[in-house]
Structures are given as C-alpha cells and as structure tokens.
Amino acid sequence: MYKDLSIGKKFAAIFAVISFVIVAFGAYLLSELKVVQDGITTFDEIALPGVILSSDIQYDVNTVRRTQYALLTYSSVQKRKASIQTTIERNEKIERAFSEYQKTITAEEDRVQFNKVKKAWANYQTVLASFNKAVSDNRIDDAQPILVGSLEEYEQLQSQIDTLRQMNVGFVDLSSKEMIASTDSMETLTIGCIIGLVIFMVLINLFLTRQICVPLNQVMTLSAEIASGNLTHRLNREVIGNDELGMLADSSTKMQDKLRQLVEDIIAAVTQLNTAVEEVSAISEQSSQGMKQQQDEITMVATAMDQMKATVADVANNTEEASGAATSASNESKQGSEEVQQSVDSILKVSDEIQNAGTLVHQLEQESANISMVVDVIRDIADQTNLLALNAAIEAARAGDQGRGFAVVADEVRTLAGRTQDSTGEIVSIINKLQKSAHEAKEATSQSCNMITLSVEQGQQTGIKINSIEDNVSKIAEMSMHIASACSEQDSVAEELGRNIENINLSSTEVAEGANQTAQACIELSQLAANLQTTMRYFRVV
C-alpha cells in the first residue's frame, strides 16, 4: 500500500513520523524541564528560605540569651533599659521570622517540628518576661536566679530549633539530589532519543532510496534499450508502485508502444510510397502533353484581349475630358459660394457691433435717468439748505448784535444754496438733451439691425442657390469620374487579364517543365524510399 502512494505523500508520511517523534521528544523534555523548574522553585522558595530562617531564629535566640547575661553585669540603669529594649526588638524579629517560616511549610513533618519550636519559644518567653520585669524593677538579685533557672527551657528551645534547621538542611539535600537525578535522566534519554532518531533517519534514507532508485533504474534501462533501437524490451512493472515513478514507467511503456507502431506504419508507408511513385510518374507524362495544347489556345485569347484594350482606352479618354470640364465648373461655383458666405459673415459681424452699440446707448440712457434722480436729490437738499439759511437769518435778526455774525454766515449759506439750485437746473437741461440724443441713437441702431438682418437673409438665400448649383455640377463631375474610373478599371482589367493570360502561358510552360521534373523526382523519391527501408531495419519491433 505504501508503494502505491505518490512520492509527495511518501515524503509527507515520513516527515510526519519524524515530526511526531520530535514533538514527543520535545513534550518529554518540556515535562522534565517542568519537574526541574518545580524543584528549583521548591528549593528557592521553600527549602533554602527554611534553612536561612531557622538559622536566623537560632542566632537571634542566642543573641537574646547573651544579652540577658550581659545585662546582669551592668550597673547603669540606662544600659539595662537599653539592653531590655534590644531584647524586646530581638523577640519581635524572632516573631517575624516565625511568621515568614510558617509560609514555607509544606510537609506535615515540618509543621509538627515548627509547632514544637513555637511551643518551646513560648515557654522561654514566659521566663524572659519574668526576667525583664525583675530587671526593670531593679531587682537584680531576683533576676539572676530566674535567668539561671531558665537554662532548661533555653536548651530545650535550642534543641528544637536545631532539629528544625537540620530537617530543612535535609530538605535542601533531597531537593538537590532530585534535581540532579531528573537532569541525569533527561540527559540520558535525550542522548538515546538523538541516537534513535539518527538510526531512524538512516533507515528512512535507505528505504526511500530503494523506493525511488529501483523503479528509476528500470525506467532508465527501458530508455537505453529504446535509444539503441530495441523496441521489444519490457520492464518489470511489478516492482514499481503506482506513484509518479509508476506513471513515468507507464508513460515510457506507452512511448515505446507508440514508437513501435510508428516504425511499423513508416515501413508500411514506404511500401505504399513505391507504388504511388510509379503512378505519379505516368500522370506527369499525361500532364506534359495537356499543357502543350493549352498553350496554343491561350495565344489566341491574348490576341483578342489586345483589340478590346484599344477600344476601352478611347472611351476612357473622352470621359476624362468631360469630367475635367465638370470639375472646373464645380470649383468655380464653390468659390462663388465661399465669397457669398464671407459677405454674410462680414454683415453678421457688423450686425453684432451695431447691437453692442445699441446696448451701450441703452445703458447710457439708463445712467442719464439715474443722474437725473441724483440731481433731484441735490435740488431738494439745496431748497432745504436755503430754507434753513432763511430761518437762521430770522433768528439772527431777533438776536440783534449778538446774532450778527450768525446772520452773515446764514446769508452766505443762502447764496451758496441759490447757486446750487441754478447749477442743478443747468445739469437737468444737459441731461434731458443727452437722453433725447441717446433715444434717437437707439432707434437708429434698431433700424440698422433690421436692415442688416434682411441683408443677411438675402445673402443666405443666394448662398443656398449657389450651393444647389455646386451640388448639381459636382454630381455631373462625379458621374463623369465614375464613367472614367469604370473605363480605367476595365482597361486595367483587360491589361491584368492580358498579363494573367501571359502568366498562364508561362505557368503552362513551367508546369510542363515541372512534369518532367516530377518524373525525375519520382525516381529520386523511389531511391529515398529504399534508403528509408534500410534505416527502419535499425529498429527491432518483433
């Protein structure tokens, strides 16, 4: 079944197995690394801190004991109080160490021993409190027997702490040995897996080489036999699977069969070719005789074509002269039409200019009306100014000497208002004359536009009639050109027909010569067929 798989699937299956082995090996390494990591975590977070904390507790307890003995030798009350304070601080540090150690406890054995240490510490603290009380009360004689009597509790505490520390040291040793054992096991298995993987890949290489090289050698042998001309060799298809190499073997076998069939067909075709060459040789002789008779008949047709060509040439010359006259008349009428159109265009331009002038005159008339409105406003202002000046003069007269200066100013203002009224009257007269002239100019431009429009219409009618004449003359010229063209084409056809007849005559001669050459070629082809038969004997088909 594996032999029938494609090469791609074979490689895919092999690489899948290799990948599975590598993934499994990687998973094992990850699991072992996890074990080592857990061991390191336990060592770092539990075992090692337990050893350090138990050693710190033992050291602090010894420090408290030494401080108590030193305290008995002090004569100064201040030193005693300082020593008591140091003892209290050490006690608090020991309590914190107990709290930290309790977080590292995981084994029941460790928990039991820790409880024993705490119990021994509690007993010792009771004695320590009595000792501190006696010292604080300055009862040194009572404090010394208390300290001496606490030796048993102190030794019991030291024994329990030492047991706890030794237990943690044992945990550290055990963790180290477990990590070393896991590392050694992982190293051994890694080396074994690598060796196994190398052996597996060597076997896979040998297997693939056998799966590919054996069928490939079969196909190469078949190709070599075909190249040597042996078309009877058969490869052993049983040792080749149904993969790409099997398809190559099938294709090579089909190529061998097709080539053998082709050689057999060529041999049969060469035999038929010899027979056909003899028949073609006889037909070529008959064709040569027929071509001689055809040449005589073609000579008679060529003489008749020369006479018809002369007649067609006379008709073509007469028609070309008539076409030239019609073309000349058409050109003159076209020129007249263009001149009329130019006149119409010029008149239209003049009409546009007059219309623009009329528009400007109309605008001038409107602006004149606007000026009249402004002059009316100025006139009203002058009247009101005159009235105000009169009122001011009256008020100045009433004021007497005090209003004399004001009266002079009012008189000047009234005089200025009078001059303004006279000027506005003159402006109104001029504007009326300007409006009248603008209106007359507007009427004149309107009449000019109407007359120009009439002239444009007449010019356009004239252009239409000239265009009609031009179209008729163009049609006459075009018909003459068609006749001349037809005659020219007929002359060309006659000439072409003459050339074709001459070419046919030449071709007939060439065909006759070709028939002779064909006969000679048939002889040469017969020799080539014989040579081809000799060449086909190189191949073995049976």
MARSERO-272083 format. One line per 5 residues: number of its first residue (from 1); for each residue x, y, z of C-alpha. Coordinates in pm, 1 decimal. Each point is the difference from the previous one (the first is absolute). Last residue first. Example, Ala and Ser with C-alpha at 12.3 -4.5 7.8 and 13.67 -1.06 7.14 Angstrom:
<nodes>
2) 1367.0,-106.0,714.0  -137.0,-344.0,66.0 $
</nodes>
This chain:
<nodes>
542) 924.5,-822.4,-3321.1  46.7,380.6,-26.0  379.8,14.3,-29.0  110.7,338.6,-132.4  310.8,43.7,-218.8 $
537) -192.1,-167.4,-289.6  -185.7,329.0,-27.2  314.3,160.0,-153.0  8.1,-247.3,-292.7  -365.7,65.6,-68.9 $
532) 76.1,370.4,4.2  279.3,-47.9,-258.1  -242.1,-182.3,-231.6  -252.6,275.6,43.3  270.7,256.5,-81.8 $
527) 79.8,-184.9,-326.5  -367.3,2.0,-96.1  -11.6,367.2,81.1  293.6,61.0,-238.6  -188.4,-173.5,-283.5 $
522) -314.5,186.9,89.0  200.7,321.8,-3.0  102.6,-64.7,-364.2  -363.9,-48.4,-94.0  -87.2,308.0,194.3 $
517) 272.6,194.0,-184.4  -161.7,-94.4,-330.4  -335.5,103.7,134.6  157.5,318.0,132.0  124.6,87.2,-351.2 $
512) -354.0,-33.6,-123.2  -121.8,190.7,299.6  257.8,272.2,-72.1  -121.4,30.3,-357.5  -356.2,8.5,121.8 $
507) 100.5,257.8,256.4  150.4,217.9,-272.5  -321.3,-22.5,-201.1  -201.7,58.4,313.6  219.4,301.5,73.5 $
502) -66.4,130.5,-350.5  -370.6,-58.0,54.1  29.8,173.7,336.1  181.4,291.9,-160.5  -272.1,31.2,-258.3 $
497) -263.9,-24.4,272.2  181.5,272.0,192.6  -1.7,218.0,-311.5  -368.6,-70.9,-56.8  -68.1,59.9,366.3 $
492) 199.5,322.4,-9.3  -190.6,114.1,-308.4  -325.3,-95.7,171.8  116.8,184.5,310.1  89.2,302.1,-208.7 $
487) -336.4,-15.6,-175.1  -174.8,-32.5,334.6  206.5,287.1,137.2  -85.6,216.0,-299.2  -369.2,-83.4,42.9 $
482) 20.5,57.8,374.8  188.7,325.0,-57.7  -267.3,114.9,-242.3  -266.3,-84.6,259.6  197.4,192.8,261.8 $
477) 38.5,301.1,-228.6  -374.2,1.1,-70.8  -74.5,-42.4,373.2  241.3,281.0,79.8  -175.6,225.8,-253.5 $
472) -332.7,-75.4,168.2  144.7,59.1,348.3  164.1,327.4,-105.7  -326.6,130.0,-148.0  -175.6,-84.9,326.5 $
467) 281.3,168.5,194.9  -46.6,313.7,-215.0  -371.8,-4.1,80.7  67.0,-39.3,372.8  261.3,281.2,-6.5 $
462) -250.9,236.9,-164.3  -257.3,-86.5,268.3  265.4,67.4,267.4  81.5,339.4,-153.4  -370.8,93.8,-1.2 $
457) -32.7,-101.0,366.6  312.9,197.2,93.1  -127.7,309.9,-181.9  -331.8,-20.0,191.2  191.0,-29.6,330.5 $
452) 211.5,303.2,-99.8  -314.1,205.2,-63.7  -147.7,-97.3,338.4  328.0,73.9,181.9  23.1,343.6,-165.7 $
447) -357.8,81.1,108.3  85.5,-95.6,362.2  322.3,204.9,-14.6  -192.9,308.6,-111.5  -261.9,-39.3,274.3 $
442) 273.5,-29.4,266.6  180.5,305.6,-139.1  -325.5,201.8,23.2  -47.7,-113.6,362.3  361.1,90.3,86.0 $
437) -41.9,347.0,-156.2  -318.6,61.4,203.5  166.8,-124.8,319.0  298.7,230.8,-58.7  -226.5,303.0,-61.7 $
432) -187.8,-76.8,322.6  332.2,-43.1,183.6  120.4,344.5,-116.9  -320.2,171.4,119.3  13.8,-182.3,335.5 $
427) 363.6,106.5,47.1  -94.7,367.2,-67.7  -275.4,-16.7,261.5  235.2,-170.3,245.8  243.9,290.0,-43.0 $
422) -268.9,263.8,70.2  -114.0,-184.0,314.3  360.6,-29.0,123.3  51.0,373.8,-55.5  -305.4,71.4,215.0 $
417) 124.8,-233.6,273.5  334.6,182.5,1.7  -179.5,338.2,39.5  -208.6,-144.7,284.1  314.5,-130.8,169.8 $
412) 167.5,340.1,-33.2  -307.0,173.3,152.2  -2.3,-249.7,286.9  367.3,70.0,66.5  -64.6,375.6,10.0 $
407) -300.9,-51.4,228.6  212.1,-210.7,241.3  244.8,285.8,25.0  -284.3,244.1,74.0  -167.3,-225.1,257.4 $
402) 138.3,179.2,306.7  -77.6,339.3,-150.8  -370.0,-76.3,-21.9  -118.7,-348.0,100.9  -323.4,38.5,-189.3 $
397) 188.2,76.9,-318.1  210.8,-313.0,54.5  -316.4,-212.7,36.4  -131.5,138.5,-327.8  334.3,-63.5,-169.5 $
392) 3.8,-358.5,130.6  -350.8,-59.1,-134.7  111.7,126.5,-339.7  311.9,-220.7,11.0  -217.6,-302.4,87.8 $
387) -228.6,73.1,-294.5  297.8,35.9,-234.4  147.0,-329.1,130.0  -338.6,-174.0,-51.2  -15.5,128.2,-355.5 $
382) 362.4,-102.5,-63.7  -64.4,-351.5,140.3  -306.2,-34.7,-225.4  208.5,106.3,-299.8  275.0,-250.9,89.9 $
377) -263.3,-279.2,16.4  -140.4,104.3,-334.1  354.9,-0.5,-142.0  46.9,-359.5,122.7  -324.9,-108.0,-169.3 $
372) 104.8,172.1,-320.6  335.3,-184.1,17.4  -189.1,-332.4,20.2  -200.6,95.3,-309.5  325.0,78.6,-178.4 $
367) 135.0,-343.2,107.7  -305.3,-165.3,-160.7  50.1,188.7,-326.5  369.3,-86.1,-3.4  -88.7,-369.5,55.9 $
362) -231.1,17.0,-301.6  277.1,164.1,-203.2  241.0,-279.9,106.1  -251.4,-266.5,-105.1  -54.9,173.0,-331.3 $
357) 377.6,8.2,-56.5  17.6,-375.2,74.0  -282.2,-59.3,-248.1  188.2,208.4,-257.1  315.5,-209.8,56.6 $
352) -194.4,-326.8,-33.8  -163.2,117.0,-322.2  341.3,98.1,-141.0  125.6,-354.7,81.3  -308.0,-149.1,-166.7 $
347) 62.5,212.4,-309.8  359.0,-129.4,-16.2  -118.9,-361.7,35.2  -256.4,47.7,-277.9  268.6,143.5,-226.5 $
342) 231.4,-295.0,78.0  -284.4,-242.6,-79.8  -53.8,169.5,-335.2  373.8,-33.0,-74.1  -5.6,-371.8,97.5 $
337) -299.0,-67.1,-224.6  175.3,169.6,-291.2  310.0,-217.7,56.7  -217.6,-316.3,6.6  -165.9,106.3,-324.9 $
332) 345.1,42.4,-159.8  119.3,-340.1,130.9  -311.5,-178.6,-129.6  43.5,153.3,-344.5  362.9,-122.1,-12.9 $
327) -105.0,-350.2,112.7  -262.2,-19.5,-272.6  260.5,91.6,-264.5  245.5,-260.2,133.2  -267.8,-273.4,5.1 $
322) -79.8,63.7,-364.7  371.1,-35.8,-92.9  28.5,-322.3,209.6  -297.7,-153.3,-181.1  157.7,51.7,-341.3 $
317) 330.0,-160.9,110.1  -173.6,-301.3,160.5  -201.9,-78.6,-313.3  319.1,-6.4,-213.2  183.1,-230.3,250.5 $
312) -291.7,-249.6,2.9  32.6,-51.9,-375.1  378.3,-64.9,16.0  -44.3,-258.1,283.5  -258.1,-195.9,-198.7 $
307) 251.4,-53.2,-286.5  275.5,-119.5,240.2  -240.9,-243.9,169.0  -77.3,-172.5,-329.9  373.8,-70.3,-64.4 $
302) 45.2,-143.6,355.4  -288.8,-246.1,-49.9  171.2,-151.4,-309.8  330.4,-53.4,189.5  -187.8,-172.8,287.0 $
297) -131.7,-266.6,-238.4  351.0,-97.9,-116.2  132.1,-19.5,359.1  -285.1,-234.6,104.5  106.1,-260.8,-260.4 $
292) 356.0,-5.4,139.1  -127.7,-27.3,360.6  -203.0,-312.0,-81.5  313.6,-184.9,-125.6  194.4,77.1,320.2 $
287) -292.7,-105.0,220.0  -9.0,-346.5,-161.9  368.5,-55.5,76.1  -46.7,115.6,361.7  -283.5,-251.2,46.9 $
282) 232.2,-288.0,-90.0  265.2,112.4,251.3  -264.2,49.3,268.0  -110.3,-364.0,-35.7  356.7,-130.9,38.0 $
277) 55.7,215.8,306.6  -324.8,-124.6,157.5  118.8,-361.9,-5.6  331.4,86.1,166.3  -182.2,214.4,255.0 $
272) -226.0,-288.9,101.9  304.7,-197.6,109.2  139.7,303.8,178.0  -333.7,44.3,179.8  9.2,-358.3,132.1 $
267) 350.0,53.6,139.7  -106.0,335.3,144.5  -306.5,-158.8,163.2  215.3,-268.4,162.7  239.5,267.9,126.3 $
262) -291.0,202.1,138.9  -149.6,-307.1,172.6  334.8,-68.7,163.0  23.8,367.3,103.1  -353.3,-8.7,142.0 $
257) 76.3,-317.8,195.6  327.3,140.0,134.0  -168.2,330.8,91.1  -274.1,-194.6,177.9  265.3,-191.9,194.4 $
252) 178.5,324.9,86.3  -329.5,154.9,116.0  -74.8,-306.7,214.1  348.7,19.9,153.9  -42.6,372.2,67.7 $
247) -340.7,-68.7,160.2  166.0,-265.1,215.2  269.1,252.0,92.6  -276.6,247.1,92.1  -159.5,-259.8,229.5 $
242) -172.5,-322.9,-97.5  278.5,-226.6,120.0  283.4,-154.8,-198.1  127.2,-352.5,68.5  -296.4,-157.1,-181.4 $
237) 54.3,208.1,-316.9  307.3,-200.7,-99.8  111.8,184.5,-316.0  -55.8,-130.9,-352.8  261.2,6.2,-281.8 $
232) -147.2,-46.8,-349.3  72.1,351.0,-135.0  376.8,-54.8,-20.2  135.4,293.0,-201.4  293.3,88.2,229.0 $
227) -190.0,304.3,134.3  -298.3,-225.0,81.5  228.9,-233.5,195.5  151.5,296.7,190.0  -347.3,134.1,83.3 $
222) -107.6,-341.1,134.4  313.9,-20.4,216.5  -66.4,352.7,133.0  -360.2,-97.3,87.2  116.2,-306.0,195.7 $
217) 273.0,205.1,170.7  -265.1,252.5,110.5  -217.7,-276.5,142.3  294.8,-125.7,212.6  127.3,350.9,90.9 $
212) -323.7,136.8,151.1  -131.3,-254.8,251.4  347.1,-137.9,69.3  140.3,346.8,67.8  -304.0,79.0,213.7 $
207) 59.8,-309.4,214.4  372.3,68.8,35.3  -70.7,359.5,103.0  -272.9,-112.3,241.1  244.8,-244.2,157.8 $
202) 257.4,279.7,39.5  -274.7,227.9,140.4  -97.7,-263.0,258.1  362.5,-53.1,104.5  43.9,377.3,46.5 $
197) -328.5,20.6,193.3  103.7,-288.5,224.7  336.1,164.6,73.7  -175.3,330.4,76.6  -260.3,-174.8,214.7 $
192) 268.0,-184.9,198.0  201.5,318.4,57.3  -315.2,178.9,115.2  -97.3,-293.3,224.3  337.6,8.9,174.4 $
187) -7.3,379.1,40.1  -357.0,-4.4,134.9  89.3,-271.5,250.5  312.5,188.4,111.5  -199.5,324.3,38.8 $
182) -276.6,-174.3,193.5  256.8,-166.7,230.5  181.0,332.3,57.1  -331.7,170.9,79.1  -97.2,-279.9,241.0 $
177) 343.1,8.8,168.8  -19.3,377.4,47.5  -353.5,-22.0,138.8  107.3,-273.0,246.3  302.0,200.1,116.2 $
172) -215.5,309.6,52.3  -265.8,-199.3,189.0  273.8,-149.3,220.5  124.9,351.5,77.0  -358.0,86.8,88.9 $
167) -15.0,-293.9,246.7  335.6,100.9,145.8  -139.1,350.0,61.0  -313.0,-134.1,169.2  205.8,-233.4,221.2 $
162) 227.8,292.1,91.3  -304.5,210.7,87.3  -141.3,-279.9,219.2  332.1,-49.0,181.7  52.4,373.0,46.3 $
157) -348.9,35.1,149.5  60.9,-292.9,241.4  337.2,151.3,93.3  -168.4,332.9,72.8  -281.5,-158.9,202.3 $
152) 257.2,-191.9,207.1  215.9,308.1,48.6  -296.3,203.3,125.1  99.9,-56.6,366.6  322.9,194.2,-45.5 $
147) -190.2,296.2,-145.0  -261.2,-8.4,277.5  272.6,-38.7,265.2  171.5,315.8,-141.4  -315.9,210.1,-21.6 $
142) -80.2,-19.5,374.6  337.9,146.4,102.9  -27.9,257.6,-279.3  -324.5,140.0,132.0  22.0,337.5,-171.7 $
137) -375.1,-5.2,-75.7  84.5,-8.4,-373.4  243.4,-284.8,70.1  -269.3,-201.8,180.2  -253.3,61.4,-278.4 $
132) 253.1,-91.9,-272.1  72.5,-332.1,175.8  -368.4,-81.2,45.8  -64.8,75.1,-371.3  294.6,-218.6,-102.7 $
127) -131.9,-290.3,208.1  -333.4,20.9,-183.1  184.0,52.8,-330.4  183.9,-330.5,54.6  -326.1,-189.3,23.2 $
122) -132.5,173.1,-314.2  324.9,-80.8,-182.0  -31.8,-369.0,94.4  -357.3,1.6,-137.0  108.5,178.1,-318.1 $
117) 280.2,-253.7,-50.3  -239.0,-291.9,54.1  -244.4,155.1,-248.0  281.0,21.8,-255.5  79.6,-369.3,53.9 $
112) -360.5,-97.3,-70.4  -19.8,226.7,-310.9  323.6,-140.8,-143.4  -129.9,-354.6,37.2  -325.9,103.7,-165.5 $
107) 186.5,122.5,-306.1  -78.2,331.9,-173.9  130.2,267.9,239.9  148.8,305.0,-175.9  -265.4,247.5,121.5 $
102) 59.9,-108.3,364.4  361.6,107.1,-38.6  -96.9,359.7,-69.4  -225.3,13.9,307.7  267.1,-160.7,220.2 $
97) 257.3,249.4,-133.9  -236.6,282.7,91.0  -27.0,-138.8,353.5  380.7,-25.9,21.9  31.5,364.0,-107.8 $
92) -251.1,99.5,268.0  201.1,-188.8,262.1  318.9,167.7,-120.6  -167.7,338.8,39.9  -105.3,-90.9,355.6 $
87) 354.6,-110.5,84.2  142.9,325.1,-135.6  -249.5,193.6,213.8  110.6,-201.3,306.5  361.6,81.8,-87.5 $
82) -81.5,372.0,-26.3  -183.0,-14.4,335.2  301.6,-170.7,159.2  236.2,254.3,-154.0  -209.3,284.2,142.5 $
77) -6.9,-159.7,347.3  378.1,-3.9,10.4  160.6,-280.0,199.8  10.6,-239.4,-294.2  121.4,-355.4,69.6 $
72) -345.2,-156.0,11.0  -76.9,145.7,-346.6  285.8,-196.8,-154.6  -165.3,-327.2,98.0  -331.4,112.2,-150.0 $
67) 170.6,128.9,-317.5  167.0,-337.7,-47.4  -337.9,-176.5,18.4  -160.5,246.3,-244.0  290.2,-48.4,-244.1 $
62) -34.4,-378.0,26.5  -371.6,32.1,-85.1  87.8,230.5,-292.9  254.1,-250.8,-140.2  -242.5,-291.6,29.7 $
57) -273.5,200.4,-172.2  239.7,106.3,-276.7  107.9,-362.5,-55.8  -366.4,-108.6,-19.3  -68.6,283.4,-245.6 $
52) 296.3,-86.2,-226.2  -73.8,-373.6,-5.4  -370.8,60.4,-68.7  83.2,259.3,-268.6  209.7,-270.1,-177.4 $
47) -268.5,-268.1,13.1  -309.7,205.1,-83.2  33.0,271.4,-267.9  333.6,-79.5,-165.8  3.8,-378.9,43.1 $
42) -368.2,-33.7,-76.8  38.2,224.4,-306.2  309.3,-193.5,-108.6  -190.3,-326.3,38.8  -297.3,140.1,-191.0 $
37) 235.1,111.8,-278.1  164.3,-342.8,-7.6  -342.9,-165.9,-26.1  -106.4,249.0,-267.4  324.0,-66.8,-187.2 $
32) -87.8,-368.9,10.9  -346.9,73.7,-140.0  146.2,228.4,-268.0  258.4,-262.2,-94.4  -274.9,-261.3,-28.6 $
27) -207.5,232.9,-218.2  304.6,69.0,-218.6  62.2,-373.8,-43.2  -364.7,-49.1,-91.3  19.4,292.1,-244.6 $
22) 321.9,-136.3,-152.9  -147.3,-350.0,-33.0  -320.5,139.3,-150.4  199.9,219.4,-240.3  203.0,-301.2,-112.0 $
17) -320.6,-198.7,-55.4  -155.9,293.6,-190.5  322.2,39.8,-198.6  -28.0,-359.8,-109.9  -369.3,33.1,-86.3 $
12) 59.3,324.9,-192.4  293.1,-153.4,-188.9  -219.5,-289.8,-105.9  -289.6,236.9,-76.2  221.8,206.7,-232.3 $
7) 134.3,-313.7,-166.4  -355.1,-115.7,-69.6  -129.0,-303.5,190.0  -8.9,-335.8,-175.1  309.2,-134.9,180.1 $
2) -156.6,81.8,336.4  -284.8,-241.8,-80.2 $
</nodes>
